[in-house]
Amino acid sequence: MYKMPGAGVGVAGGGVGTLAATGADVGWWLAVGVLLVLLGTVALIAVHRRNRRLSQARD
């Protein structure tokens, strides 16, 4: 049977095989990914607003 590279438990590194070997739930990883995207978007909007406000205050 073919074994994906990195699919072993003893192999350090990322990848779907490693996640499956650690018993991680895919739904949990998806939720974390969505949360990180949302937090990044909020951070970018906050920085944009702050820079716009600072540039208006300089004028």
C-alpha positions, 0 to 999 in steps of 0.5 A: 500500500502506498504511504504518503510522505510525512504520514508517519507519526514520528515524522516532524513537519506539516501536512494532511498526513501528519494531521491525520496521524495526530488524530486532529479533527479536520473541522477543528482545523477549518474553524481555526483557519476561518478564525485566523482569516477573520482576525487578519481582516479585522486587523487590516481594517483597523490599521487602514482606519488608523493610518487614514485618521493619522494622515488627516490629522497631519493636514 
